Amino acid sequence: MLQFILRRSVGAVVTLFLIGAATFFLFVAAPSDYASLACGKDCSPARLEDIRHALGLDQPLAAQFWEFMTGIVAGRDFPQGECPAPCLGRSFFYNDNVTSIIMDRFPLTLSLTVGALVVFLVIGIGAGMVAAYRRGSMIDKAATGASMVLSSFQIYFLGPIVLLIFVYNTGWVEFPKYVPFTEDPFGWLAGLWIPMAVMATIFTGQYTRMARSSMIEQLQEEHVRTARAKGMGKKYVFFRYAWRGSLIPIVTILGIDLSALLGGGVVTELTFSLQGIGRLAVDGAVTKDLPLTMGVMLVGAFFILLLNILVDIAYAWIDPRVRLS
């Protein structure tokens, strides 16, 4: 298992380096001049040259690339002050280190993503397993029908409806807001349960159908039928033999959906006016803050790779044959 994790980790590091290189050269190839954007509208030629020199834009392209990549590992020095590692540059719009800005917004995005992930995995897989166990019953038909309805919703459509019902019309809950979990766990949940639920809705139906079909397929396998033929109980066979094997396609599709989950976080933050990394990415694009946009891209890529490693570990635990590949 350790060698398996090391192989995946080395591959993730190489991938992250390539993403960083691609991001840098996209930044260099951008039609906008970074120094002009940082200088502002009323910018004198002398001031523009000072900014260009301070940002290292007057250096050869190879030197700029080296400074950018080493800054992520060892940090960089800017005229405004030191940028400790991992340094992703300095935002000219916020006049602060990109890493600091992202870390300030990161807890909210992490809360939304992890909260929605837990909700749709627990509800989606649980409903799918129950539907498979009671195949052909009213419970199975209700779960299947509900999954089809839930899959048709989108965040930008469902979010305003939920706000209209629970916030504006009835006043049952306050408008969603972020409260740090370490300060007030109950306030954290009360402020984010609506965005979490809305974000999880678009995935719950998919995982319900996937869990149901995967479990039904596992129940038809020879080793399961053999266990039933030996007189083992239905519940015992269901949870001892079929349940673990049914998780393999679910874990596989989860690895594919991680990027979609982060994309859903962007739409969710915009819908509920939450100041997370998704909103930060949009603000960076609107203000043409290229260092901020690059930083958000790299951080997003890092966490997608990290989550994929965790998914691979879970996959290897579920199916030991993966470790031999």
Secondary structure in CASP SS format (residue, H / E / C, confidence):
PFRMAT SS
TARGET T0000
AUTHOR 0000-0000-0000
METHOD secondary structure of the structure
MODEL  1
M C 1.00
L H 1.00
Q H 1.00
F H 1.00
I H 1.00
L H 1.00
R H 1.00
R H 1.00
S H 1.00
V H 1.00
G H 1.00
A H 1.00
V H 1.00
V H 1.00
T H 1.00
L H 1.00
F H 1.00
L H 1.00
I H 1.00
G H 1.00
A H 1.00
A H 1.00
T H 1.00
F H 1.00
F H 1.00
L H 1.00
F H 1.00
V H 1.00
A C 1.00
A C 1.00
P C 1.00
S C 1.00
D C 1.00
Y H 1.00
A H 1.00
S H 1.00
L H 1.00
A H 1.00
C H 1.00
G C 1.00
K C 1.00
D C 1.00
C C 1.00
S C 1.00
P H 1.00
A H 1.00
R H 1.00
L H 1.00
E H 1.00
D H 1.00
I H 1.00
R H 1.00
H H 1.00
A H 1.00
L C 1.00
G C 1.00
L C 1.00
D C 1.00
Q C 1.00
P C 1.00
L H 1.00
A H 1.00
A H 1.00
Q H 1.00
F H 1.00
W H 1.00
E H 1.00
F H 1.00
M H 1.00
T H 1.00
G H 1.00
I H 1.00
V H 1.00
A H 1.00
G C 1.00
R E 1.00
D E 1.00
F E 1.00
P C 1.00
Q C 1.00
G E 1.00
E E 1.00
C E 1.00
P C 1.00
A C 1.00
P C 1.00
C C 1.00
L C 1.00
G C 1.00
R E 1.00
S E 1.00
F C 1.00
F C 1.00
Y C 1.00
N C 1.00
D E 1.00
N E 1.00
V H 1.00
T H 1.00
S H 1.00
I H 1.00
I H 1.00
M H 1.00
D H 1.00
R H 1.00
F H 1.00
P H 1.00
L H 1.00
T H 1.00
L H 1.00
S H 1.00
L H 1.00
T H 1.00
V H 1.00
G H 1.00
A H 1.00
L H 1.00
V H 1.00
V H 1.00
F H 1.00
L H 1.00
V H 1.00
I H 1.00
G H 1.00
I H 1.00
G H 1.00
A H 1.00
G H 1.00
M H 1.00
V H 1.00
A H 1.00
A H 1.00
Y H 1.00
R C 1.00
R C 1.00
G C 1.00
S C 1.00
M H 1.00
I H 1.00
D H 1.00
K H 1.00
A H 1.00
A H 1.00
T H 1.00
G H 1.00
A H 1.00
S H 1.00
M H 1.00
V H 1.00
L H 1.00
S H 1.00
S C 1.00
F C 1.00
Q C 1.00
I H 1.00
Y H 1.00
F H 1.00
L H 1.00
G H 1.00
P H 1.00
I H 1.00
V H 1.00
L H 1.00
L H 1.00
I H 1.00
F H 1.00
V H 1.00
Y H 1.00
N H 1.00
T C 1.00
G C 1.00
W C 1.00
V C 1.00
E C 1.00
F C 1.00
P C 1.00
K C 1.00
Y C 1.00
V C 1.00
P C 1.00
F C 1.00
T C 1.00
E C 1.00
D C 1.00
P H 1.00
F H 1.00
G H 1.00
W H 1.00
L H 1.00
A H 1.00
G H 1.00
L H 1.00
W H 1.00
I H 1.00
P H 1.00
M H 1.00
A H 1.00
V H 1.00
M H 1.00
A H 1.00
T H 1.00
I H 1.00
F H 1.00
T H 1.00
G H 1.00
Q H 1.00
Y H 1.00
T H 1.00
R H 1.00
M H 1.00
A H 1.00
R H 1.00
S H 1.00
S H 1.00
M H 1.00
I H 1.00
E H 1.00
Q H 1.00
L H 1.00
Q C 1.00
E C 1.00
E H 1.00
H H 1.00
V H 1.00
R H 1.00
T H 1.00
A H 1.00
R H 1.00
A H 1.00
K C 1.00
G C 1.00
M C 1.00
G C 1.00
K H 1.00
K H 1.00
Y H 1.00
V H 1.00
F H 1.00
F H 1.00
R H 1.00
Y H 1.00
A H 1.00
W H 1.00
R H 1.00
G H 1.00
S H 1.00
L H 1.00
I H 1.00
P H 1.00
I H 1.00
V H 1.00
T H 1.00
I H 1.00
L H 1.00
G H 1.00
I H 1.00
D H 1.00
L H 1.00
S H 1.00
A H 1.00
L H 1.00
L H 1.00
G H 1.00
G H 1.00
G H 1.00
V H 1.00
V H 1.00
T H 1.00
E H 1.00
L H 1.00
T H 1.00
F C 1.00
S C 1.00
L C 1.00
Q C 1.00
G C 1.00
I H 1.00
G H 1.00
R H 1.00
L H 1.00
A H 1.00
V H 1.00
D H 1.00
G H 1.00
A H 1.00
V H 1.00
T C 1.00
K C 1.00
D C 1.00
L H 1.00
P H 1.00
L H 1.00
T H 1.00
M H 1.00
G H 1.00
V H 1.00
M H 1.00
L H 1.00
V H 1.00
G H 1.00
A H 1.00
F H 1.00
F H 1.00
I H 1.00
L H 1.00
L H 1.00
L H 1.00
N H 1.00
I H 1.00
L H 1.00
V H 1.00
D H 1.00
I H 1.00
A H 1.00
Y H 1.00
A H 1.00
W H 1.00
I H 1.00
D C 1.00
P H 1.00
R H 1.00
V H 1.00
R H 1.00
L H 1.00
S C 1.00
END
